[in-house]
Structure formats: C-alpha cells, structure tokens
Amino acid sequence: MANVASVAIRRARSTDCHDILEAHTQAIRVLCQAEYSQTQLVGWAERLTPEGYLPAMSRNIFLVAEHNGRVVGFGELALDR
C-alpha cells in the first residue's frame, strides 16, 4: 500500500482520461467482484470510455490521486447537488 504522504491530489485534466478509465475499470473488477457476477462486471466496465469523464470534469470538481506519477484513484464533487 502506498504511503499516504506520497499520494498527490490534484484537479483532473483531459489528458488523464485514459488513466482514470484504467483506475475505474480496475476498481470495478477488484472491489465489486464479491457483489456482482463476472458478466455484470464486464458489462459495467465495457460501457465506460475515456471521453465519458470529460462532462464531469467541466461541470464539477473532478480530482485524481497520483502516486509515483500514476493515477491511482479519482473522485468527483458536485457542489450544486
């Protein structure tokens, strides 16, 4: 596990979309495997695209967590909801 001090949180950029997709699909496959069937997990992950994160980035506060230059997590904060 990464040392928390070595994780940087910053605003996401459009150039992060592929890395965000990778982190997202990995999270689906690993963290959700006890709750969903393999078919459901694959169907969920297959619907995601790198471009799919762009609207959220322009509309809300969209952050990434980086460790050693690699995106390892992401989050979205919608203050208007």
C-alpha positions as a Markdown table, in Angstrom:
| # | Residue | x | y | z |
|---|---|---|---|---|
| 1 | Met | 0.0 | 0.0 | 0.0 |
| 2 | Ala | 1.2 | 3.5 | -0.9 |
| 3 | Asn | 2.4 | 5.8 | 1.8 |
| 4 | Val | -0.4 | 8.5 | 2.1 |
| 5 | Ala | 2.3 | 11.2 | 2.1 |
| 6 | Ser | 3.4 | 10.1 | -1.3 |
| 7 | Val | -0.1 | 10.4 | -2.9 |
| 8 | Ala | -0.8 | 13.8 | -4.5 |
| 9 | Ile | -4.4 | 15.0 | -5.1 |
| 10 | Arg | -5.0 | 17.4 | -8.0 |
| 11 | Arg | -7.6 | 18.5 | -10.4 |
| 12 | Ala | -8.1 | 16.1 | -13.3 |
| 13 | Arg | -7.0 | 17.2 | -16.8 |
| 14 | Ser | -8.4 | 15.9 | -20.1 |
| 15 | Thr | -5.1 | 14.1 | -20.6 |
| 16 | Asp | -5.9 | 12.0 | -17.6 |
| 17 | Cys | -9.0 | 10.3 | -19.1 |
| 18 | His | -7.3 | 7.1 | -20.2 |
| 19 | Asp | -5.6 | 6.7 | -16.8 |
| 20 | Ile | -8.9 | 7.5 | -15.0 |
| 21 | Leu | -10.6 | 4.8 | -17.1 |
| 22 | Glu | -7.9 | 2.3 | -16.2 |
| 23 | Ala | -8.3 | 3.1 | -12.5 |
| 24 | His | -12.1 | 2.9 | -12.7 |
| 25 | Thr | -12.2 | -0.4 | -14.5 |
| 26 | Gln | -9.7 | -1.9 | -12.1 |
| 27 | Ala | -11.8 | -0.7 | -9.2 |
| 28 | Ile | -14.9 | -2.3 | -10.7 |
| 29 | Arg | -13.1 | -5.6 | -11.3 |
| 30 | Val | -11.4 | -5.9 | -7.9 |
| 31 | Leu | -13.6 | -4.0 | -5.4 |
| 32 | Cys | -17.0 | -5.1 | -6.8 |
| 33 | Gln | -16.3 | -8.8 | -7.5 |
| 34 | Ala | -18.0 | -10.0 | -4.3 |
| 35 | Glu | -21.2 | -8.3 | -5.1 |
| 36 | Tyr | -21.7 | -8.7 | -8.9 |
| 37 | Ser | -21.3 | -11.5 | -11.4 |
| 38 | Gln | -18.4 | -11.5 | -13.8 |
| 39 | Thr | -20.9 | -10.8 | -16.6 |
| 40 | Gln | -22.2 | -7.8 | -14.8 |
| 41 | Leu | -18.7 | -6.5 | -14.1 |
| 42 | Val | -17.7 | -6.9 | -17.7 |
| 43 | Gly | -20.9 | -5.2 | -18.9 |
| 44 | Trp | -20.3 | -2.3 | -16.5 |
| 45 | Ala | -16.7 | -1.8 | -17.4 |
| 46 | Glu | -17.3 | -2.1 | -21.2 |
| 47 | Arg | -19.7 | 0.9 | -21.2 |
| 48 | Leu | -17.0 | 3.3 | -19.9 |
| 49 | Thr | -15.0 | 5.4 | -22.3 |
| 50 | Pro | -12.2 | 7.9 | -21.7 |
| 51 | Glu | -14.3 | 10.7 | -23.2 |
| 52 | Gly | -17.1 | 9.9 | -20.8 |
| 53 | Tyr | -15.3 | 11.7 | -18.0 |
| 54 | Leu | -15.0 | 15.0 | -19.8 |
| 55 | Pro | -18.5 | 16.3 | -19.0 |
| 56 | Ala | -18.0 | 15.7 | -15.3 |
| 57 | Met | -14.6 | 17.4 | -15.4 |
| 58 | Ser | -16.1 | 20.5 | -16.9 |
| 59 | Arg | -19.2 | 20.5 | -14.7 |
| 60 | Asn | -17.9 | 19.6 | -11.3 |
| 61 | Ile | -14.7 | 19.4 | -9.2 |
| 62 | Phe | -13.1 | 16.3 | -10.6 |
| 63 | Leu | -9.9 | 15.1 | -8.8 |
| 64 | Val | -7.3 | 12.5 | -9.3 |
| 65 | Ala | -4.9 | 10.8 | -6.8 |
| 66 | Glu | -1.4 | 10.3 | -8.2 |
| 67 | His | 1.3 | 8.0 | -6.8 |
| 68 | Asn | 4.7 | 8.0 | -8.5 |
| 69 | Gly | 3.2 | 9.8 | -11.5 |
| 70 | Arg | 0.4 | 7.3 | -11.9 |
| 71 | Val | -3.3 | 7.9 | -11.5 |
| 72 | Val | -4.4 | 5.5 | -8.7 |
| 73 | Gly | -7.8 | 7.0 | -7.9 |
| 74 | Phe | -10.3 | 9.7 | -8.8 |
| 75 | Gly | -13.3 | 11.5 | -7.3 |
| 76 | Glu | -16.0 | 13.9 | -8.3 |
| 77 | Leu | -17.5 | 16.6 | -6.1 |
| 78 | Ala | -20.8 | 18.2 | -7.3 |
| 79 | Leu | -21.3 | 21.2 | -5.0 |
| 80 | Asp | -24.6 | 22.2 | -6.6 |
| 81 | Arg | -26.4 | 19.0 | -5.6 |
